[in-house]
Amino acid sequence: MLIDTYGRVATDLRVSLTDRCNLRCTYCMPEEGLQWLAKPDLLTDDEIVRLIDIAVTHLGIEEVRFTGGEPLLRPGLVGIVERVAALGPRPRMSLTTNGIGLRRTATALKAAGLDRVNVSLDTLRPDVFKTLTRRDRHKDVLEGLAAAREAGLTPVKVNSVLMPGLNADEAPALLAWAVEHDYELRFIEQMPLDAQHGWKRDGMVTAGDILESLRTRFELTAEGSEERGSAPAERWIVDGGPHRVGVIASVTRPFCSACDRTRLTADGQVRTCLFAREETDLRAALRSEAPDEEIARIWRLAMWGKKAGAGLDDPTFVQPDRPMSAIGG
């Protein structure tokens, strides 16, 4: 198993399939994009499947989340999902995406074995979407969400980040829309993972702000810690149910003590935390033909050194060198 010195056990693996993205969200990367990883630096499909196999069979991983960048840009995605679905024991599989390519891929992903999706959508207003993402693709995301629901990739979860002066007023409208379409909405506090290093704590929309806004229109009942478990989102029952809304308050209400995640970057590095500044290289071990047992040993050692928390409340906190698009959300 993957255990750290604080007794936390990682059972959830986040796998970044690419650092590339077809949006340019203001809270993630500059308009001109980033210097992408060279193809030889990226893990191959075979290498990704082998590492997931090691994680499942040697290290106790039970759930795999494919991320990016934008994972739908990975040409071999459907094949990777199909091969991971054939592992024993079979892990639960989900995908975090901006939704642009879902309309054409949802059915194939479901057939390959994908269980569900998380789709990023920060606004219901096409003009605000264009401002936030620097791309005019709002309609494509809505169509992708509908395709995912129709394909059975449920529950379809929608992730929204609220930004002051842009969409901070949209929380109630987003929740009403999610309830209408049977999506599970989760608000995420903006995190210090932008390539520009422009994040400021005193300029963010907090979990408290979001809940205050939602309560102007909805009755919210806390679901409770027992239901939450190690999930990053605190959830509330909306107007007595059955719909729920979640808030991931990574900055103001950190949940590090219950974290059960380990992360694999697109170039084969283990990260113990989104905000870690250290990485452990598995790609080199793979390409030097190390046996599975040795790779598992390196991975266990990396996780053993996981820190107690992300340190966002520390005034000396230093933002990670790599932006979210390179790490995987």
Beta strands, then each sheet from edge to edge (+ up, - down):
strand 1: 2-3
strand 2: 9-10
strand 3: 12-16
strand 4: 63-67
strand 5: 92-97
strand 6: 116-120
strand 7: 157-160
strand 8: 184-188
strand 9: 220-222
strand 10: 234-238
strand 11: 244-248
strand 12: 261-264
strand 13: 269-271
strand 14: 280-281
sheet 1: 1+ 2-
sheet 2: 9+ 10- 11+ 8+ 7+ 6+ 5+ 4+ 3+ 12+ 13- 14+
end
